[in-house]
Amino acid sequence: MRRRAQTTVMLGVAQTLSWASSYYLPAVLAEPISRAVGMGYSAVFAAFSAALLVSAATGPVAGRFIDRLGGRPVLIASNLVFAAGLAILSQATHASHVFLAWAIMGAAMGSGLYEAAFATVVRLYGQDARRAITGITLFAGFASTIGWPLSSYLAHEFGWREACLTWAALHLLLGLPLNLLLPRAGPLPRREPAARQAASADRQPSGETQAGSRTAMLMAYVFAVTWFISTAMASHLPQLLQSTGAAVAIAIGAAALVGPAQVAGRLVEYGLLKNAHPLLSARLAILTHPIAALCLGLLGAPAASLFAVLHGLGNGILTIAVGTLPLKVFGAQGYGQRQGWLMVPARIVQAGSPFIFGLAVAQWGIGALWLSSVLGLSALLALWTMQTQGANK
């Protein structure tokens, strides 16, 4: 148990670094990068979207390697790739350099963020990995709280290029040693002879196989909706709250509550919901966004903080469900590769989420929440249907 706790802490700190230096980097550095390189502000985010698409392609491959070799070598490689991408970004003088740097960063994101960390602890601990997954997200929940101020300080005091180089150095001096200290995964169980496997497959009812495929597709849809809403809110929440009539300072202050609320949601999962089926946790969590939208629509600006807290609570729990639900439903065997494939639609949708939801906010204002709420309710329906298809095993 002590060794498992140490592994959770090491992965949690390393994940905080990886998220802060990638996912949360453009919000602070996009403007100075665009000015220095001579490219549009939106083009910097287009490069980031391209990185998300690369991460979608990389995820299943990284997951397969984790299934075979354990997470340690994959996460070590991700630190090196993160450092290389950040170093290239720091030297960018043309838009093509920015796109190249983010493409490299995308490969690191696909092999070094939550999915890889979750697969690592599942490879080590099997069905007992749930508390480790929750613990990792508790640490990484502070990635924006640490990353945004640190990136802003470095860019202001030394310049954005130096900020990128600092993050690259941290991957080599902090992230790499932490991942080097991770325990090595044990050998995989011996596979059955091919003939016996084929005979076993022939005996498996086709209906059971089809039900498993349907469950996987429903799960992938739920994860895609989750990431769409999460990324949309991360990109547009202050503007969205201002459309209710809230002052700029109030909107930003309310939006800042999302981070602490996410951590609070993960604490709820770690404590009150630790023995609950992940399907129940996910169903409760997915409801919080539509409920928050209803409160904001009925009460307007006075409900801005309530909206942020409810959304953050649900999003924090759903981040854990992304890791624990596939483990509970499908088991630990082949978890990494399966998780990579399940997250491909989520990464693709995530890449377009800021643009699509931005259009909705520009066109409808607060009415854009109809889009995210209907998507959330459709994900709840998918989770409900999943239960009827035997996902509780």
WOHUVEN-V288560 format. One record per residue. N is the residue number from 1. RES is the residue in one small letter. SS is DSSP state (~ for helix, > for strand, _ for the rest). D_CENTER is the distance of its C-alpha to the mean C-alpha in Angstrom with 2 decimals. Layout:
N:RES:SS:D_CENTER, N:RES:SS:D_CENTER
//
This chain:
1:m:_:26.25, 2:r:~:26.70, 3:r:~:25.33, 4:r:~:22.26, 5:a:~:21.75, 6:q:~:22.22, 7:t:~:19.66, 8:t:~:17.07, 9:v:~:18.10, 10:m:~:18.09, 11:l:~:14.61, 12:g:~:13.42, 13:v:~:15.36, 14:a:~:14.36, 15:q:~:10.60, 16:t:~:11.67, 17:l:~:13.66, 18:s:~:11.26, 19:w:~:8.75, 20:a:~:12.03, 21:s:_:13.75, 22:s:_:11.54, 23:y:_:8.99, 24:y:_:11.44, 25:l:_:14.52, 26:p:~:15.79, 27:a:~:16.25, 28:v:~:18.92, 29:l:~:20.28, 30:a:~:20.37, 31:e:~:23.75, 32:p:~:25.58, 33:i:~:24.35, 34:s:~:25.63, 35:r:~:28.94, 36:a:~:29.55, 37:v:~:28.76, 38:g:_:30.36, 39:m:_:27.63, 40:g:_:26.44, 41:y:~:23.73, 42:s:~:22.01, 43:a:~:22.45, 44:v:~:20.25, 45:f:~:17.36, 46:a:~:18.56, 47:a:~:18.15, 48:f:~:14.53, 49:s:~:14.09, 50:a:~:16.00, 51:a:~:13.67, 52:l:~:10.80, 53:l:~:13.57, 54:v:~:14.57, 55:s:~:11.24, 56:a:~:11.63, 57:a:~:15.11, 58:t:~:14.45, 59:g:~:12.01, 60:p:~:14.92, 61:v:~:17.31, 62:a:~:15.41, 63:g:~:14.93, 64:r:~:18.65, 65:f:~:19.64, 66:i:~:17.86, 67:d:~:19.74, 68:r:~:22.90, 69:l:~:22.81, 70:g:_:20.28, 71:g:~:17.23, 72:r:~:19.45, 73:p:~:20.74, 74:v:~:17.52, 75:l:~:15.77, 76:i:~:19.09, 77:a:~:19.18, 78:s:~:15.77, 79:n:~:17.26, 80:l:~:20.29, 81:v:~:18.56, 82:f:~:16.50, 83:a:~:19.91, 84:a:~:21.69, 85:g:~:19.48, 86:l:~:19.76, 87:a:~:23.46, 88:i:~:24.06, 89:l:~:22.38, 90:s:~:24.71, 91:q:_:27.69, 92:a:_:26.89, 93:t:_:30.00, 94:h:_:29.24, 95:a:~:26.53, 96:s:~:26.44, 97:h:~:25.58, 98:v:~:22.53, 99:f:~:21.33, 100:l:~:22.20, 101:a:~:20.35, 102:w:~:17.07, 103:a:~:17.65, 104:i:~:18.03, 105:m:~:14.93, 106:g:~:13.07, 107:a:~:14.62, 108:a:~:13.43, 109:m:~:9.74, 110:g:~:10.25, 111:s:~:12.08, 112:g:~:10.83, 113:l:_:7.16, 114:y:~:5.87, 115:e:~:7.58, 116:a:~:10.55, 117:a:~:10.87, 118:f:~:10.91, 119:a:~:13.33, 120:t:~:15.30, 121:v:~:16.18, 122:v:~:16.90, 123:r:~:19.18, 124:l:~:20.84, 125:y:~:21.23, 126:g:~:20.89, 127:q:~:20.88, 128:d:~:21.18, 129:a:~:17.63, 130:r:~:16.36, 131:r:~:17.40, 132:a:~:15.98, 133:i:~:12.44, 134:t:~:13.09, 135:g:~:14.68, 136:i:~:11.97, 137:t:~:9.65, 138:l:~:12.95, 139:f:~:13.41, 140:a:~:10.13, 141:g:_:10.44, 142:f:_:13.20, 143:a:~:11.58, 144:s:~:12.62, 145:t:~:15.79, 146:i:~:16.76, 147:g:~:15.47, 148:w:~:16.97, 149:p:~:20.36, 150:l:~:20.69, 151:s:~:19.98, 152:s:~:22.33, 153:y:~:24.95, 154:l:~:25.01, 155:a:~:25.24, 156:h:~:27.96, 157:e:~:29.96, 158:f:_:29.75, 159:g:_:28.10, 160:w:~:24.79, 161:r:~:25.85, 162:e:~:26.44, 163:a:~:23.09, 164:c:~:21.41, 165:l:~:23.89, 166:t:~:23.19, 167:w:~:19.48, 168:a:~:20.70, 169:a:~:23.23, 170:l:~:20.84, 171:h:~:18.94, 172:l:~:22.42, 173:l:~:23.90, 174:l:~:21.19, 175:g:~:18.17, 176:l:~:20.55, 177:p:~:22.94, 178:l:~:20.36, 179:n:~:19.10, 180:l:~:22.79, 181:l:_:23.62, 182:l:_:21.35, 183:p:_:23.63, 184:r:_:24.52, 185:a:_:23.72, 186:g:_:26.89, 187:p:_:28.44, 188:l:_:27.28, 189:p:_:29.71, 190:r:_:32.55, 191:r:_:32.19, 192:e:_:34.96, 193:p:_:37.48, 194:a:~:36.69, 195:a:~:39.57, 196:r:~:38.48, 197:q:~:34.91, 198:a:~:36.41, 199:a:~:38.72, 200:s:~:35.93, 201:a:~:33.99, 202:d:~:37.24, 203:r:~:37.69, 204:q:_:34.24, 205:p:_:34.73, 206:s:~:33.32, 207:g:~:32.29, 208:e:~:29.99, 209:t:~:28.35, 210:q:~:27.98, 211:a:~:26.54, 212:g:~:23.86, 213:s:~:23.02, 214:r:~:22.98, 215:t:~:20.69, 216:a:~:18.20, 217:m:~:18.48, 218:l:~:18.10, 219:m:~:14.97, 220:a:~:13.47, 221:y:~:14.73, 222:v:~:13.26, 223:f:~:9.67, 224:a:~:10.62, 225:v:~:12.19, 226:t:~:9.45, 227:w:~:7.17, 228:f:~:10.64, 229:i:~:11.74, 230:s:~:8.97, 231:t:~:9.31, 232:a:~:13.00, 233:m:~:13.56, 234:a:~:12.02, 235:s:~:14.36, 236:h:~:17.38, 237:l:~:17.71, 238:p:~:20.65, 239:q:~:22.45, 240:l:~:21.95, 241:l:~:23.44, 242:q:~:26.25, 243:s:_:27.21, 244:t:_:28.33, 245:g:_:30.84, 246:a:_:29.04, 247:a:_:30.06, 248:v:~:27.74, 249:a:~:27.73, 250:i:~:27.09, 251:a:~:24.21, 252:i:~:22.48, 253:g:~:23.34, 254:a:~:21.97, 255:a:~:18.65, 256:a:_:18.41, 257:l:~:18.50, 258:v:~:14.97, 259:g:~:13.67, 260:p:~:16.42, 261:a:~:16.10, 262:q:~:12.52, 263:v:~:14.05, 264:a:~:17.02, 265:g:~:15.21, 266:r:~:13.88, 267:l:~:17.50, 268:v:~:18.76, 269:e:~:16.80, 270:y:~:18.15, 271:g:~:21.60, 272:l:_:22.71, 273:l:_:20.50, 274:k:_:20.48, 275:n:_:23.13, 276:a:_:22.01, 277:h:_:20.77, 278:p:~:16.98, 279:l:~:18.23, 280:l:~:20.03, 281:s:~:17.17, 282:a:~:15.04, 283:r:~:18.18, 284:l:~:18.92, 285:a:~:15.53, 286:i:~:15.40, 287:l:~:18.89, 288:t:~:18.18, 289:h:~:17.16, 290:p:~:20.36, 291:i:~:22.41, 292:a:~:21.23, 293:a:~:22.10, 294:l:~:25.45, 295:c:~:26.25, 296:l:~:25.56, 297:g:~:27.63, 298:l:~:30.48, 299:l:~:30.68, 300:g:~:29.46, 301:a:~:28.86, 302:p:~:29.80, 303:a:~:26.77, 304:a:~:24.27, 305:s:~:23.27, 306:l:~:23.23, 307:f:~:20.88, 308:a:~:18.37, 309:v:~:18.74, 310:l:~:18.49, 311:h:~:15.41, 312:g:~:13.72, 313:l:~:15.09, 314:g:~:13.80, 315:n:~:10.23, 316:g:~:10.32, 317:i:~:11.86, 318:l:~:9.78, 319:t:~:6.65, 320:i:~:9.51, 321:a:~:11.04, 322:v:~:8.51, 323:g:~:9.94, 324:t:~:13.37, 325:l:~:14.53, 326:p:~:14.89, 327:l:~:16.49, 328:k:~:18.92, 329:v:~:19.82, 330:f:~:20.17, 331:g:_:20.72, 332:a:_:19.88, 333:q:_:21.90, 334:g:_:19.99, 335:y:~:16.60, 336:g:~:14.90, 337:q:~:16.25, 338:r:~:15.80, 339:q:~:12.09, 340:g:~:11.95, 341:w:~:14.11, 342:l:~:12.47, 343:m:_:9.28, 344:v:~:11.74, 345:p:~:12.54, 346:a:~:9.08, 347:r:~:8.78, 348:i:~:12.41, 349:v:~:12.29, 350:q:~:9.62, 351:a:~:12.18, 352:g:~:14.92, 353:s:~:13.60, 354:p:~:14.95, 355:f:~:18.22, 356:i:~:18.79, 357:f:~:18.14, 358:g:~:20.06, 359:l:~:22.97, 360:a:~:22.87, 361:v:~:23.05, 362:a:~:25.83, 363:q:~:27.73, 364:w:~:27.40, 365:g:~:26.26, 366:i:~:25.27, 367:g:~:25.95, 368:a:~:22.63, 369:l:~:21.24, 370:w:~:23.23, 371:l:~:20.85, 372:s:~:17.64, 373:s:~:19.74, 374:v:~:21.28, 375:l:~:18.01, 376:g:~:16.93, 377:l:~:20.34, 378:s:~:20.18, 379:a:~:17.05, 380:l:~:19.15, 381:l:~:21.98, 382:a:~:19.98, 383:l:~:19.11, 384:w:~:22.79, 385:t:~:24.01, 386:m:~:21.93, 387:q:~:24.01, 388:t:~:27.22, 389:q:_:26.30, 390:g:_:26.35, 391:a:_:22.73, 392:n:_:24.09, 393:k:_:25.56
//
